[in-house]
Amino acid sequence: MGLIKSAFTSISSTLHDQWEDYITCDSLDNDTLVVKKTTKNGIISNKSRIQVAPGQVALIFDSGKILDATAEEGIYTFDSSSSPSLFAGQFGEMFKEMWERFKYNGAPSKEQAVFYINAKEIIDNKFGSASPMAYPDPEYKNIYIRYFGVYSFKISDPFAFVSNIAGNISDSYTKSELMEQANAEFVSALDVALQDCAHEGIVFSSLPSKQLVIADHMNEALDSKWKNLRGMEVVSVAIEKITPDDESRERIQKFDNAAMYGKQEYAAGRMVDATATAMENAASNPNGAGAGFMGLGMMNGAMGGVVGNPLEYVEKNNAKKEATGVKCPNCGSMESGKFCSKCGTKLENEKHCPNCGETVTGNFCSKCGTKVE
């Protein structure tokens, strides 16, 4: 028994009336995964017509045995005398590979029926973490995050899905019957996938932009339960929001502040802001503005004038930084390599004053007196 593709490309009431059985299925929506169609007497008569719409896979069952299958849209004639045709469609070689495995392990019905499987991407499946999950962030170390988003999947192996999940149905099998179990398994696998992302050096704030990477890790984590057992695969994972818990957020803020103020220009800006605030407080001193500014002057002196002129302090340090290196004997440029970047002169490994850049032969600069290590 098998399917023979008809030359007809459209359906009309005239064609519909020409055969005793004409089996068709409306377009399957995002919530319907499998629909079962049969005749009034449960027998598909010879030469009956079976229509397969785009995005559908049709499996022909007889007393629990798969007789034939097709994933190619069109109108087919059911021929009880022909051998299975196994039209490939989008599933290619998989039908041939899975045929021997599932042809005697299908729907447990005693009637003949056509199972229409939704082969389209099943979208808008929401997920979220029930509690904060530990994330070994490569930059912030071990933090705890909550995440929310949506994912999509598809039925990649119709034989396995019908045989192991939706075979014993009366009319249809919907997404709602599957998702409670599937979502629990998905979130568990996502935890594993995110751990893999952390080990690959992905900072938690960059996870929303790594959808393809996460989807690949998800399929690896779900391989045994979803792909092999249920014939399902994750297509995409979109993390819409990631939120650190309060303790992690506080640690991240401290880390970012320390990293930012470690740079002199940011530190100078912070000191300017602190100085302005101190001057405002001094002006509103209850003992008089003079006392307040006197205290500010004492603090400035104790800190070596840093508070009084932080930008000048940074400029001096930058000047010292620029003065270090090897002075080119030809053009006078300060260089850090073996050759001058301006004139190409080879540079000797000499000691230079970190303050003024003068060539030094002893332990002190002969020009400014700075000690040279």
VMD Tcl script that draws the C-alpha trace (Angstrom):
set ca {
  {0.00 0.00 0.00}
  {1.38 3.40 -0.92}
  {0.77 6.91 -2.14}
  {0.97 7.95 -5.77}
  {1.10 11.67 -6.43}
  {-1.76 12.92 -8.58}
  {-1.40 15.33 -11.50}
  {-4.15 17.50 -10.06}
  {-2.89 20.74 -8.56}
  {-6.17 22.13 -7.26}
  {-9.30 20.90 -5.56}
  {-12.87 21.44 -6.73}
  {-16.23 20.10 -5.70}
  {-16.27 18.05 -8.91}
  {-13.03 16.29 -8.03}
  {-14.18 15.86 -4.46}
  {-17.24 13.94 -5.58}
  {-15.36 11.55 -7.85}
  {-13.94 9.38 -5.06}
  {-15.48 7.59 -2.15}
  {-12.84 9.00 0.24}
  {-11.25 12.41 -0.01}
  {-9.12 13.14 3.03}
  {-7.81 16.63 3.66}
  {-6.73 18.77 6.60}
  {-7.06 22.51 7.08}
  {-3.94 24.55 7.65}
  {-2.44 23.69 11.04}
  {-2.09 26.70 13.33}
  {0.69 27.39 15.84}
  {-1.15 25.54 18.63}
  {-2.03 22.36 16.72}
  {0.76 19.81 16.36}
  {-1.06 16.71 15.06}
  {-4.51 16.08 13.54}
  {-5.93 12.63 12.91}
  {-8.22 12.10 9.91}
  {-10.11 8.96 8.96}
  {-13.25 7.86 7.14}
  {-16.69 7.03 8.50}
  {-16.02 3.30 8.54}
  {-12.35 3.63 9.50}
  {-11.14 2.19 6.19}
  {-9.35 4.18 3.49}
  {-10.68 2.70 0.27}
  {-8.43 1.96 -2.66}
  {-7.90 4.90 -5.05}
  {-8.96 7.41 -2.41}
  {-7.45 10.88 -2.61}
  {-5.35 12.40 0.16}
  {-4.39 16.06 0.13}
  {-1.23 17.40 1.86}
  {-1.00 21.17 2.35}
  {2.22 23.23 2.69}
  {3.89 22.85 6.08}
  {2.30 19.43 6.70}
  {3.59 15.89 6.88}
  {1.12 13.04 6.26}
  {1.62 9.60 7.80}
  {-0.69 6.78 6.66}
  {-1.48 4.25 9.43}
  {-3.12 0.86 9.29}
  {-3.69 -0.90 12.63}
  {-0.74 0.83 14.21}
  {1.57 0.24 11.27}
  {2.90 3.12 9.16}
  {2.06 2.35 5.53}
  {3.51 5.44 3.89}
  {4.54 9.04 4.50}
  {5.01 12.26 2.58}
  {6.20 15.76 3.40}
  {5.62 17.08 -0.11}
  {2.49 19.13 -0.71}
  {0.02 17.90 -3.29}
  {-2.85 15.47 -3.91}
  {-2.12 11.74 -3.69}
  {-3.91 8.55 -4.67}
  {-3.95 5.78 -2.10}
  {-3.09 2.58 -3.95}
  {-3.46 -0.60 -1.92}
  {-1.43 -2.59 -4.46}
  {1.67 -0.36 -4.58}
  {4.68 -0.34 -2.28}
  {5.43 2.62 -0.01}
  {6.64 5.62 -1.99}
  {8.08 7.66 0.90}
  {8.12 11.00 -0.87}
  {10.97 12.87 0.72}
  {9.93 16.52 0.80}
  {11.78 18.55 3.43}
  {12.70 15.47 5.47}
  {14.85 13.90 2.77}
  {16.70 10.79 3.75}
  {15.21 10.72 7.23}
  {12.05 8.92 6.06}
  {14.16 6.15 4.59}
  {16.38 5.89 7.64}
  {13.48 5.86 10.12}
  {11.20 3.58 8.11}
  {12.40 0.26 9.49}
  {12.55 1.62 13.02}
  {8.99 2.93 13.22}
  {6.88 1.14 10.61}
  {5.67 -1.39 13.23}
  {5.60 1.04 16.14}
  {3.02 3.66 15.23}
  {-0.42 4.64 16.43}
  {-2.09 1.86 18.47}
  {-5.34 2.24 16.54}
  {-7.06 -0.66 14.79}
  {-8.30 1.54 11.99}
  {-6.77 3.17 8.96}
  {-6.06 6.87 9.40}
  {-3.99 9.76 8.14}
  {-1.98 11.68 10.74}
  {-1.20 15.25 9.67}
  {1.84 16.61 11.51}
  {2.63 20.32 11.74}
  {6.11 20.70 10.17}
  {6.26 24.49 10.60}
  {8.27 26.33 13.23}
  {6.22 26.48 16.45}
  {6.83 29.97 17.82}
  {6.04 32.13 20.87}
  {6.83 29.65 23.63}
  {7.55 31.72 26.73}
  {10.05 30.72 29.39}
  {11.55 32.20 32.55}
  {13.67 31.26 35.54}
  {11.69 30.48 38.69}
  {14.55 31.68 40.91}
  {17.93 33.41 40.38}
  {20.44 31.13 38.65}
  {24.17 31.15 39.34}
  {26.13 32.44 36.35}
  {29.97 32.20 36.47}
  {30.45 35.45 34.57}
  {33.95 35.80 33.05}
  {34.15 39.44 34.18}
  {32.03 39.73 37.33}
  {32.67 36.17 38.60}
  {29.82 34.26 40.24}
  {26.60 36.28 40.06}
  {22.92 35.34 40.15}
  {20.56 36.25 37.33}
  {16.92 35.87 36.33}
  {16.04 35.58 32.65}
  {12.90 35.70 30.54}
  {12.22 35.19 26.86}
  {10.64 33.09 24.12}
  {11.80 30.15 22.04}
  {10.65 28.20 19.02}
  {10.90 24.54 18.05}
  {9.91 22.27 15.21}
  {8.99 18.62 14.80}
  {12.04 17.36 12.97}
  {11.19 13.64 13.14}
  {7.45 13.03 12.55}
  {7.82 9.26 13.00}
  {9.28 9.61 16.49}
  {6.82 12.33 17.51}
  {3.72 10.37 16.55}
  {5.04 7.04 17.79}
  {6.20 8.29 21.20}
  {4.06 11.36 21.90}
  {0.90 11.79 19.85}
  {0.01 8.36 18.50}
  {-2.95 7.54 20.75}
  {-5.21 10.51 19.96}
  {-8.84 10.69 18.95}
  {-8.85 13.88 16.89}
  {-5.88 16.17 17.54}
  {-2.86 16.84 19.74}
  {-2.22 20.45 20.76}
  {0.79 22.32 22.08}
  {-0.86 22.88 25.47}
  {-0.74 19.12 26.15}
  {3.02 19.13 25.68}
  {4.30 22.45 26.97}
  {4.18 21.98 30.75}
  {6.63 19.09 30.53}
  {8.55 20.60 27.61}
  {9.01 23.99 29.30}
  {10.36 22.39 32.48}
  {12.87 20.42 30.42}
  {13.69 23.49 28.35}
  {14.54 25.69 31.35}
  {16.64 22.91 32.88}
  {18.57 22.56 29.61}
  {18.88 26.34 29.29}
  {20.66 26.48 32.64}
  {23.22 24.05 31.23}
  {23.48 26.01 27.97}
  {24.11 29.29 29.81}
  {26.85 27.65 31.86}
  {28.50 26.66 28.58}
  {28.21 30.27 27.38}
  {29.93 31.50 30.56}
  {32.80 29.06 30.02}
  {33.14 30.46 26.48}
  {33.74 33.92 27.97}
  {30.33 35.50 27.25}
  {29.45 38.27 29.73}
  {25.89 37.96 31.06}
  {24.80 41.29 29.52}
  {25.78 39.97 26.05}
  {23.61 36.83 26.25}
  {20.59 38.38 24.43}
  {22.77 38.83 21.32}
  {23.94 35.19 21.32}
  {20.71 33.52 20.21}
  {22.27 31.13 17.69}
  {25.00 30.08 20.12}
  {22.45 29.39 22.86}
  {20.19 27.45 20.46}
  {23.11 25.20 19.49}
  {23.91 24.53 23.15}
  {20.22 23.87 23.83}
  {20.00 21.18 21.16}
  {23.08 19.52 22.60}
  {21.56 19.54 26.10}
  {18.14 18.32 24.88}
  {19.44 15.81 22.33}
  {18.46 12.62 24.15}
  {15.02 13.75 25.39}
  {13.79 15.93 22.56}
  {15.51 14.91 19.34}
  {15.92 11.18 19.82}
  {12.82 10.44 21.91}
  {10.30 13.02 20.74}
  {11.60 14.11 17.34}
  {11.76 17.79 18.34}
  {14.51 20.41 17.92}
  {14.99 23.95 19.21}
  {15.10 26.49 16.36}
  {15.73 29.77 18.18}
  {16.06 31.18 21.70}
  {15.42 34.88 22.34}
  {16.33 36.07 25.83}
  {14.36 39.29 26.23}
  {15.52 40.33 29.68}
  {18.29 39.40 32.10}
  {18.17 40.82 35.62}
  {20.85 40.29 38.31}
  {19.55 39.91 41.84}
  {20.09 42.80 44.28}
  {23.32 41.48 45.77}
  {24.83 40.76 42.34}
  {23.73 44.16 41.04}
  {25.51 45.89 43.94}
  {28.70 43.92 43.30}
  {28.57 44.66 39.56}
  {28.19 48.39 40.27}
  {31.18 48.39 42.61}
  {33.25 46.49 40.06}
  {32.36 48.92 37.28}
  {33.10 51.94 39.47}
  {36.49 50.54 40.46}
  {37.34 49.81 36.83}
  {36.22 53.26 35.71}
  {37.98 55.25 38.44}
  {41.14 53.24 37.87}
  {41.59 55.36 34.73}
  {43.13 58.74 35.49}
  {40.73 60.80 33.40}
  {37.70 59.28 35.17}
  {39.40 59.64 38.54}
  {40.06 63.32 37.79}
  {36.43 63.83 36.88}
  {35.37 62.19 40.12}
  {37.74 64.44 42.07}
  {36.40 67.56 40.32}
  {32.87 66.49 41.25}
  {33.92 65.76 44.84}
  {35.72 69.13 45.05}
  {32.67 71.00 43.76}
  {30.47 69.21 46.29}
  {32.94 69.99 49.09}
  {32.99 73.69 48.11}
  {29.18 73.81 48.09}
  {29.12 72.22 51.55}
  {31.80 74.63 52.76}
  {29.79 77.62 51.55}
  {26.79 76.42 53.56}
  {28.83 75.68 56.71}
  {26.74 76.69 59.77}
  {29.89 78.18 61.34}
  {30.42 80.44 58.36}
  {31.76 80.00 54.84}
  {35.27 81.04 55.96}
  {35.50 78.13 58.38}
  {34.22 75.77 55.74}
  {36.76 76.87 53.13}
  {39.51 76.75 55.76}
  {38.67 73.11 56.37}
  {38.67 72.47 52.62}
  {42.10 74.11 52.39}
  {43.44 71.91 55.18}
  {42.13 68.80 53.39}
  {43.68 69.99 50.14}
  {47.04 70.44 51.84}
  {46.85 67.06 53.50}
  {46.26 65.46 50.09}
  {49.15 67.26 48.43}
  {46.97 69.66 46.46}
  {45.17 66.92 44.60}
  {41.70 68.10 45.59}
  {42.52 71.69 44.75}
  {43.56 70.98 41.14}
  {42.85 67.39 40.10}
  {43.17 68.02 36.37}
  {46.62 69.52 36.83}
  {47.55 66.48 38.92}
  {46.51 64.12 36.09}
  {48.30 66.22 33.48}
  {51.55 66.03 35.45}
  {51.23 62.26 35.75}
  {50.50 61.96 32.05}
  {53.55 64.06 31.30}
  {55.68 61.74 33.42}
  {54.15 58.76 31.66}
  {54.91 60.24 28.24}
  {58.48 60.99 29.30}
  {59.33 57.37 29.99}
  {60.96 55.20 27.34}
  {64.05 55.60 25.13}
  {64.94 58.98 23.66}
  {65.88 58.89 19.98}
  {69.42 60.36 19.59}
  {68.49 61.64 16.13}
  {65.11 63.38 16.51}
  {64.54 63.32 20.27}
  {61.26 61.38 20.13}
  {60.45 59.22 23.18}
  {60.03 55.62 22.02}
  {59.29 52.27 23.66}
  {60.44 49.96 20.86}
  {63.81 49.11 19.34}
  {63.49 51.59 16.47}
  {62.26 55.18 16.33}
  {58.73 55.35 14.92}
  {59.44 58.79 13.40}
  {62.89 58.50 11.79}
  {63.69 54.77 11.98}
  {66.90 55.20 13.98}
  {67.92 52.13 15.97}
  {67.62 52.83 19.68}
  {70.12 51.77 22.28}
  {68.98 50.32 25.56}
  {69.73 53.35 27.72}
  {68.26 54.54 31.00}
  {66.18 57.69 30.88}
  {64.76 59.95 33.55}
  {61.07 59.16 34.15}
  {60.50 62.85 34.91}
  {62.22 64.77 32.09}
  {63.41 62.06 29.70}
  {67.11 62.94 29.94}
  {69.61 60.16 29.22}
  {71.02 58.95 32.55}
  {74.26 57.02 33.11}
  {74.14 56.90 36.91}
  {71.44 56.53 39.52}
  {70.25 60.17 39.42}
  {69.25 62.49 36.59}
  {71.89 65.16 36.03}
  {69.24 67.60 34.81}
  {66.47 67.38 37.44}
  {67.93 65.13 40.16}
  {65.23 62.44 39.92}
  {66.35 59.00 41.11}
  {66.51 56.49 38.25}
  {66.15 52.78 39.00}
}
mol new
graphics top color blue
foreach p $ca { graphics top sphere $p radius 0.5 }
foreach p [lrange $ca 0 end-1] q [lrange $ca 1 end] { graphics top cylinder $p $q radius 0.2 }
display resetview
